[in-house]
Amino acid sequence: MRTVTGPTDHVVVVGAGLSGLSCALHLLGAGRRVTVVERDAGPGGRAGRTLLGPYRVDTGPTVLTMPHLADEAFAAVGDSLHRRVELVPLSPAYRALFADGTSLDVHTDGEAMEAEVRRFAGPTEAAGYRALRDWLERLYRAQMRRFIDTNFDSPVQLLHPDLARLAALGGFGRLDRRIGRFLSDARLRRVFSFQSLYAGVAPARALAAYAVIAYMDTVAGVWFPKGGMHALPRAMAEAAVGAGAAFHWSAEVSALERSADGSRVRAVRLASGERIACDQVVLTCELASAHRLLGRAPRRPVPLRHSPSAVVLHAGTDRTWPGLAHHTLSFGDAWERTFHELTRSGRLMSDPSLLITRPTAHDPGLAPPGRHLHYVLAPCPNTAVGPSAAAWRDLGPRYRDTLVAELERRGLEGFGDSVQEELLVTPLDWTAQGHAAGSPFSVSHTFAQTGPFRPRNLVRGLDNVVLAGCGTTPGVGVPTVLISGKLAAARVTGGARRPGTGGTRLSGTGDARRRTTGSGRRGTAPPVPGLTSTGEVPAPTQAGAE
């Protein structure tokens, strides 16, 4: 593995999103001095928090899988995720509602899910589910260490026996066809293939290898952090402070100061005029923002393609509906046409499939007594293939009304009248936050933008700059950006702790030896400067870093 050159004593991490915080914790555990610079008033980046009247609203991801990856970051400084954050396992992980009126609870326990599939579609499909689950587990084992949790320096690294194992498992076929080998029921096939949209690719075009996301969602388990998803980056920032990191909040980076020969960054300059000298820099901001700071983007044979975007309606309501689980997938009747609209024709979904999240199902404290929070996500084309960012200024309110009418048609009667507070986020807002193509999901996972072909986390021509976040290795999603931060730290440290420090080298399982740092029991860590006592950033939705 290639690493940066020169001294690595002081590292400046630009961005306090999940990847930046993961990187900071791994660097601290390896004995480096770390300064984190964040343009927002507090941690989180995409996993931010805003106040919507009396409601506390997560502004980014709502699904937490693979929490051991976060625990690895805490373990690097002798801390523990479970000491700082209360995680609630969700059962069901999802509830799927279909256009024909049927419903399916998606359990991550194998026996419970097999029984549910048998009830839903009969014994043949239940046997198919068991075979699919076994395949997903083998697919995950074949990919994780070699193709996901790894730093690529060359496509030659793909030439490994694990590549043959992945091929033998059908990982280079098409996702929908491979799922169809196990399940004939079209509704079930949707439940195990919709996840490819997270990677920005339709199931009919996605590699079967991306079923590893379905493994994370439907086999490994789904959790909810009490306090909302923002509780995770807040706890990570508190652990980093306890381990000695310095944070600069509301501090936007305006320039990178180069050495005389241009081969190194010797200081980070802030818009305030402050200069922070450094030995190494890790940029976790949006890929386009990183390229602007670097003064150039790397040449590629074809331009980068971005994932579809999303319209999100955050609604604080005076009621909820018994048919909703914590996470509910409301599928329209259309399927292939929907993906064509999102990725090809650039039209809004004519028969939308929606993700509805109700965080107050497991944390009523996020809303006033007797009130509820609902997060409605509708995928939409990004601004490169669909309506422009400016077009959403007029289109957004109209589409909001269309979504509300569709929710009411699908059984959420009175949804519109129930809304007490709301926030609508569209590609116009994502664009204003600096997301290329108006998409918060960054660069899509086409074959040419995956693994060693994805934008690298080392910067050619600069000896001491590393990238992290969803635009680089390994990709989009909470688990992968946590890994991205760890991989970026390994580029600086070589993956091992510095002799004579108390840091711990990662074992790769989340069970590394702990040491005591910071403050004792969960919830007693030193507060993160720049936040209110409950962790909100009292500002509109902001994406910040990855």
C-alpha positions in Angstrom: 0.0 0.0 0.0 1.3 3.4 -0.9 1.4 6.0 1.8 2.1 9.7 2.1 5.7 10.9 2.4 7.4 13.1 4.9 6.6 13.8 8.5 3.1 12.9 9.7 3.1 14.3 13.2 0.3 16.9 12.7 -2.7 16.1 10.4 -5.4 18.6 9.5 -8.7 16.9 8.6 -11.0 19.1 6.6 -14.6 18.2 7.4 -16.3 16.7 10.5 -18.6 14.4 8.7 -18.6 10.6 9.4 -15.5 10.0 7.2 -13.6 12.9 8.7 -14.4 11.9 12.3 -13.6 8.2 11.5 -10.2 9.4 10.0 -9.5 11.6 13.0 -10.1 8.8 15.5 -7.9 6.4 13.7 -5.2 9.0 13.4 -5.4 9.9 17.1 -5.2 6.2 18.0 -2.0 6.0 15.9 -0.5 8.8 17.9 -0.9 11.7 15.5 -1.9 15.2 16.5 -5.1 16.0 14.8 -6.9 19.3 14.0 -10.4 19.1 12.4 -11.7 22.0 10.5 -15.4 22.2 9.8 -17.4 24.8 7.9 -20.6 24.1 9.9 -21.2 24.9 13.5 -20.9 21.3 14.6 -20.2 17.7 13.5 -22.1 15.5 11.2 -21.8 16.7 7.6 -24.5 14.9 5.7 -25.5 13.3 9.0 -26.4 16.7 10.4 -29.2 17.9 12.6 -31.5 20.9 12.4 -34.3 22.3 14.5 -37.7 22.4 12.9 -39.7 24.4 15.5 -39.8 22.0 18.5 -38.7 19.0 16.4 -35.2 17.7 16.2 -34.6 16.6 12.6 -31.8 14.4 11.2 -30.9 16.0 7.8 -29.1 13.0 6.3 -29.1 9.2 6.4 -31.7 7.4 8.5 -30.5 3.8 8.2 -27.6 2.6 10.3 -26.1 -0.8 9.4 -22.7 -2.4 10.3 -22.3 -0.4 13.6 -19.1 -2.4 14.3 -17.4 -0.2 11.7 -18.1 2.8 13.9 -17.0 0.9 16.9 -13.6 0.3 15.2 -13.1 4.1 15.1 -14.0 4.5 18.8 -11.8 1.5 19.7 -8.8 3.2 18.0 -8.7 5.6 21.0 -9.7 3.0 23.5 -13.4 4.1 23.5 -16.6 2.3 22.6 -19.6 3.1 20.4 -21.9 1.3 22.9 -20.6 3.3 25.8 -21.5 6.5 24.1 -24.6 5.7 22.0 -27.6 3.7 22.8 -28.4 1.5 19.7 -31.9 0.0 19.3 -32.0 -3.0 16.9 -35.0 -2.6 14.6 -37.4 -5.5 14.1 -38.6 -5.3 11.4 -35.7 -3.6 9.7 -38.2 -2.4 7.1 -41.9 -2.9 6.3 -42.6 -3.2 2.6 -45.9 -2.0 1.3 -46.9 -3.0 -2.2 -49.3 -1.5 -4.8 -51.5 -4.6 -4.6 -52.2 -3.9 -1.0 -49.9 -6.7 0.4 -47.2 -6.0 3.0 -44.0 -7.8 4.1 -42.0 -7.2 7.3 -38.3 -7.6 6.6 -36.5 -9.3 9.5 -32.8 -9.7 9.7 -33.2 -12.8 11.8 -33.1 -15.7 9.4 -35.8 -17.9 10.9 -38.2 -15.0 11.4 -37.7 -13.8 7.8 -38.1 -17.3 6.5 -41.4 -17.6 8.3 -42.5 -14.2 7.0 -41.6 -15.1 3.4 -43.6 -18.4 3.8 -46.6 -16.5 5.0 -46.3 -13.9 2.3 -45.4 -16.0 -0.8 -45.4 -19.7 0.2 -42.9 -22.5 1.0 -41.0 -22.4 -2.4 -40.2 -18.7 -2.0 -39.2 -19.4 1.7 -36.7 -22.0 0.5 -35.5 -19.5 -2.1 -35.0 -16.9 0.6 -32.8 -19.3 2.6 -30.6 -20.0 -0.4 -30.4 -16.2 -1.1 -29.4 -15.5 2.4 -26.6 -18.0 2.2 -25.5 -16.5 -1.1 -25.5 -13.0 0.4 -23.4 -14.1 3.3 -20.8 -15.7 1.0 -20.8 -12.7 -1.3 -20.1 -10.4 1.7 -17.2 -12.6 2.8 -15.7 -12.6 -0.7 -15.9 -8.8 -1.0 -15.4 -7.1 2.3 -11.7 -7.4 3.1 -10.4 -7.6 -0.5 -12.6 -5.2 -2.5 -14.3 -2.8 0.0 -12.1 -2.4 3.1 -8.9 -1.9 1.1 -6.8 0.8 -0.4 -6.3 0.3 -4.2 -3.2 1.5 -5.8 -3.7 -0.3 -9.1 -6.3 -2.5 -10.9 -3.7 -5.2 -10.7 -4.7 -5.7 -7.1 -7.9 -7.2 -8.4 -6.0 -10.2 -9.6 -6.4 -12.3 -6.5 -8.1 -15.6 -5.7 -11.0 -13.6 -4.1 -11.7 -12.3 -7.6 -12.3 -15.8 -8.8 -14.5 -16.5 -5.8 -16.5 -13.4 -6.5 -16.9 -14.4 -10.1 -17.9 -18.0 -9.1 -20.6 -16.5 -7.0 -22.0 -14.6 -10.0 -20.9 -11.2 -8.7 -20.2 -9.9 -12.2 -23.7 -10.7 -13.5 -26.6 -8.4 -13.3 -28.2 -7.9 -9.9 -31.9 -8.4 -10.8 -31.2 -11.6 -12.7 -29.1 -13.1 -9.9 -31.8 -12.3 -7.3 -34.3 -13.8 -9.7 -32.4 -17.1 -9.5 -33.5 -17.4 -5.9 -36.9 -15.6 -5.9 -39.6 -15.7 -8.5 -42.0 -13.4 -6.7 -41.5 -9.9 -8.2 -42.4 -8.2 -4.9 -39.7 -10.1 -3.0 -37.1 -9.4 -5.7 -37.7 -5.7 -5.2 -37.0 -6.0 -1.5 -33.6 -7.5 -2.2 -32.6 -5.3 -5.1 -33.9 -1.8 -4.5 -30.6 -1.1 -2.5 -28.7 -0.7 -5.8 -30.3 2.7 -6.0 -28.1 3.6 -3.0 -25.2 3.0 -5.3 -26.8 5.1 -8.1 -27.5 2.2 -10.5 -30.7 0.5 -11.5 -31.0 -3.2 -10.5 -31.1 -4.2 -14.2 -27.7 -2.5 -14.8 -26.0 -3.0 -11.4 -23.5 -5.7 -10.8 -24.7 -8.5 -8.7 -21.8 -7.7 -6.4 -23.9 -4.8 -5.1 -26.2 -7.3 -3.4 -23.7 -6.8 -0.6 -25.8 -3.7 0.3 -28.8 -6.0 0.7 -26.7 -8.2 3.0 -26.1 -5.1 5.2 -29.8 -4.2 5.2 -31.5 -7.6 5.4 -28.9 -9.9 7.1 -26.5 -8.0 9.2 -29.1 -5.9 10.8 -30.5 -2.3 11.1 -30.1 -0.1 14.2 -31.4 3.2 15.4 -29.3 5.4 17.6 -31.3 7.0 20.4 -31.2 10.7 19.8 -31.3 10.1 16.0 -28.6 9.4 13.5 -26.9 12.6 14.5 -26.0 11.0 17.8 -23.3 9.0 16.0 -21.2 11.9 14.7 -21.8 13.8 17.9 -20.4 10.9 19.9 -17.5 10.5 17.5 -16.6 14.2 17.9 -16.8 13.9 21.7 -14.5 10.9 21.6 -12.1 12.7 19.4 -12.0 15.7 21.8 -11.4 13.4 24.7 -8.5 11.9 22.8 -6.9 15.3 22.2 -8.2 16.5 18.8 -8.6 20.2 18.3 -11.8 21.3 16.4 -12.4 24.6 14.5 -16.1 25.1 13.9 -17.7 27.5 11.4 -14.4 27.5 9.7 -14.4 27.3 6.0 -11.1 26.5 4.2 -10.3 29.1 1.5 -6.9 27.8 0.3 -4.2 25.2 0.7 -0.8 26.8 1.0 1.9 24.9 -1.0 5.6 24.4 -0.5 8.0 26.3 -2.8 8.2 23.3 -5.2 4.4 22.8 -5.1 4.7 19.1 -4.0 3.3 19.5 -0.5 0.7 21.4 1.4 2.3 23.1 4.3 -0.7 25.0 5.7 -4.5 25.2 5.5 -5.8 28.7 5.3 -9.3 29.6 6.6 -11.7 32.2 5.2 -11.2 34.1 8.5 -7.5 34.6 7.6 -6.2 32.0 10.1 -3.4 29.8 9.0 -3.0 26.2 10.3 0.4 24.7 9.6 0.4 21.0 9.0 2.4 17.9 8.0 -0.5 16.1 6.2 -4.0 17.0 5.0 -7.1 14.9 4.7 -9.9 16.4 2.6 -13.3 14.9 3.3 -15.3 17.7 1.7 -17.4 17.1 -1.5 -15.2 15.9 -4.3 -15.8 18.9 -6.4 -14.9 21.2 -3.5 -11.7 19.2 -2.9 -10.7 19.6 -6.5 -11.2 23.3 -6.3 -9.0 23.5 -3.3 -6.4 21.4 -5.1 -6.6 23.6 -8.2 -7.4 20.7 -10.6 -9.4 17.5 -11.0 -7.7 14.3 -12.1 -8.1 13.4 -15.8 -10.5 10.6 -16.6 -11.4 9.0 -20.0 -15.0 10.0 -19.4 -16.6 12.5 -17.0 -17.8 11.3 -13.7 -21.5 10.2 -13.5 -23.5 11.0 -10.4 -26.2 9.1 -8.6 -29.9 10.2 -8.8 -30.9 12.8 -6.3 -33.8 12.9 -3.9 -36.6 15.1 -2.6 -37.0 14.9 1.1 -40.0 16.1 3.1 -39.4 16.4 6.8 -42.8 16.7 8.5 -43.6 17.2 12.2 -47.2 15.9 12.6 -49.9 15.7 15.2 -50.6 12.0 14.4 -49.1 8.9 12.9 -50.4 5.8 11.1 -50.4 2.3 12.5 -49.3 0.8 9.2 -46.0 2.5 9.4 -42.9 0.8 10.9 -39.8 2.7 11.8 -38.7 2.4 8.1 -41.4 1.8 5.5 -40.8 1.1 1.8 -43.9 2.1 -0.1 -43.5 0.6 -3.6 -45.4 1.9 -6.6 -46.6 -0.6 -9.2 -44.0 0.5 -11.8 -40.4 -0.7 -11.4 -38.2 -0.8 -14.5 -39.9 2.3 -15.8 -39.1 4.1 -12.5 -35.4 3.5 -12.9 -35.5 4.6 -16.5 -37.1 7.9 -15.4 -34.5 8.4 -12.6 -31.4 7.6 -14.6 -32.1 8.0 -18.3 -35.1 10.1 -19.3 -34.7 12.5 -16.4 -38.4 12.6 -15.5 -39.9 12.6 -12.1 -41.2 9.2 -11.0 -44.6 8.7 -12.6 -45.4 6.0 -10.0 -43.0 6.6 -7.1 -41.5 4.2 -4.7 -40.8 6.0 -1.4 -38.9 5.5 1.9 -40.9 6.7 4.9 -39.0 6.9 8.2 -40.6 7.5 11.5 -37.8 8.1 14.0 -40.2 8.9 16.9 -41.3 5.3 16.8 -38.2 4.6 18.9 -37.4 8.0 20.3 -40.5 10.1 21.1 -38.2 12.7 22.5 -37.4 14.0 19.1 -40.8 15.6 18.9 -43.1 17.4 21.5 -45.4 15.1 23.5 -48.0 13.5 21.4 -46.3 14.6 18.1 -44.4 12.6 15.5 -41.7 13.0 12.9 -41.9 11.6 9.4 -39.2 11.7 6.8 -40.4 11.0 3.3 -37.7 10.4 0.7 -38.6 10.3 -3.0 -35.7 9.6 -5.4 -35.5 12.0 -8.3 -33.2 12.6 -11.3 -30.1 14.6 -10.6 -29.7 18.0 -12.3 -27.4 16.5 -15.0 -30.2 14.4 -16.5 -33.3 16.0 -15.1 -34.7 19.4 -14.1 -32.1 22.0 -13.4 -31.5 23.2 -9.8 -33.2 26.5 -10.7 -36.2 24.7 -12.0 -36.8 23.2 -8.6 -37.5 26.7 -7.2 -41.0 26.4 -8.7 -41.2 22.7 -9.1 -40.4 21.9 -5.5 -43.6 23.1 -3.9 -45.7 21.5 -6.6 -44.0 18.2 -6.2 -44.4 18.4 -2.4 -48.2 18.6 -2.9 -48.0 15.7 -5.3 -46.2 13.6 -2.7 -48.6 14.5 0.0 -51.5 13.5 -2.2 -49.8 10.2 -3.1 -49.2 9.4 0.6 -52.9 10.0 1.4 -53.9 7.8 -1.6 -51.7 5.1 -0.2 -53.4 5.1 3.2 -51.9 8.0 5.2 -55.2 9.7 5.3 -55.1 13.3 6.5 -51.3 13.6 6.2 -51.5 17.1 4.8 -53.7 18.4 7.5 -51.5 16.7 10.2 -48.4 18.7 9.4 -47.4 21.2 12.0 -43.9 22.0 10.8 -42.1 21.0 7.6 -38.9 21.3 5.7 -38.7 20.4 2.0 -35.3 19.6 0.5 -34.8 19.4 -3.2 -31.9 19.3 -5.7 -31.9 23.1 -5.5 -30.8 22.8 -1.9 -28.3 20.0 -2.5 -26.8 22.2 -5.2 -26.6 25.2 -2.9 -24.7 23.0 -0.4 -22.1 22.2 -3.0 -23.2 18.7 -4.2 -22.3 18.1 -7.8 -25.3 17.4 -10.1 -27.6 18.3 -7.2 -27.2 14.9 -5.7 -26.3 14.1 -2.0 -25.4 10.6 -3.1 -22.2 11.6 -4.9 -20.6 9.6 -7.7 -22.5 6.6 -8.8 -21.1 3.0 -8.6 -20.9 2.1 -12.2 -18.2 -0.5 -13.0 -15.9 2.3 -14.2 -16.4 4.2 -10.9 -15.9 1.3 -8.5 -12.9 -0.2 -6.7 -9.6 0.8 -8.3 -11.5 2.8 -11.0 -13.2 5.1 -8.4 -11.5 8.4 -7.7 -8.4 7.5 -5.7 -7.8 8.7 -2.2 -4.2 9.7 -3.0 -3.7 12.9 -5.0 -1.2 12.7 -7.8 1.4 15.5 -7.7 1.0 16.1 -4.0 2.9 14.1 -1.5 0.9 14.8 1.6 -2.8 15.0 0.7 -5.4 12.3 1.1 -9.1 12.2 0.2 -11.9 10.6 2.1 -15.7 10.5 1.8 -18.3 9.0 -0.4 -16.8 10.4 -3.6 -13.7 8.3 -3.2 -12.8 4.8 -2.0 -14.8 2.7 -1.2 -18.0 4.7 -1.9 -21.5 5.8 -0.9 -23.2 4.9 2.4 -22.7 5.2 6.1 -20.6 1.9 6.4 -18.5 2.8 3.4 -17.7 6.4 4.5 -16.6 5.1 7.9 -14.3 2.7 6.1 -13.2 5.6 3.9 -12.0 7.5 6.9 -10.1 4.5 8.2 -8.5 3.9 4.7 -7.4 7.6 4.6 -5.8 7.3 8.0 -3.9 4.2 6.9 -2.5 6.2 4.0 -0.9 8.5 6.6 0.1 5.9 9.2 0.7 2.8 7.2 -2.1 1.1 9.2 -0.1 0.7 12.5 0.2 2.7 15.7 3.2 4.8 16.5 5.5 3.0 19.0 5.2 4.4 22.5 1.7 5.7 22.1 -1.4 4.3 23.7 -3.2 3.9 20.4 -4.4 0.6 19.1 -3.9 -1.0 15.7 -7.3 -2.1 14.3 -8.0 -5.7 14.3 -10.6 -5.4 11.5 -13.3 -6.9 13.7 -14.3 -4.0 15.9 -12.9 -5.9 18.9 -9.5 -4.1 19.3 -8.1 -3.7 22.8 -9.6 -0.7 24.6 -7.8 1.8 26.8 -9.4 4.4 29.0 -9.6 7.9 27.5 -11.9 10.8 27.9 -14.6 10.6 30.5 -15.9 7.3 31.8 -19.5 6.3 31.1 -21.7 6.9 28.2 -23.0 10.4 27.9 -20.4 12.0 30.3 -17.8 13.0 27.7 -16.8 16.6 27.3 -19.2 18.6 25.2 -18.4 19.3 21.7 -17.8 23.1 21.4 -20.1 24.9 19.0 -23.2 22.8 19.7 -26.2 23.4 21.9 -26.6 21.1 24.9 -28.8 18.8 22.8 -26.4 18.7 19.8 -28.5 20.7 17.3 -26.9 23.1 14.8 -29.5 25.9 14.8 -29.3 26.5 11.1 -31.0 25.3 7.9 -30.1 21.9 6.5 -26.4 21.8 5.6 -24.4 19.0 4.2 -20.8 19.9 5.0 -18.5 17.0 4.7 -19.0 13.3 4.1 
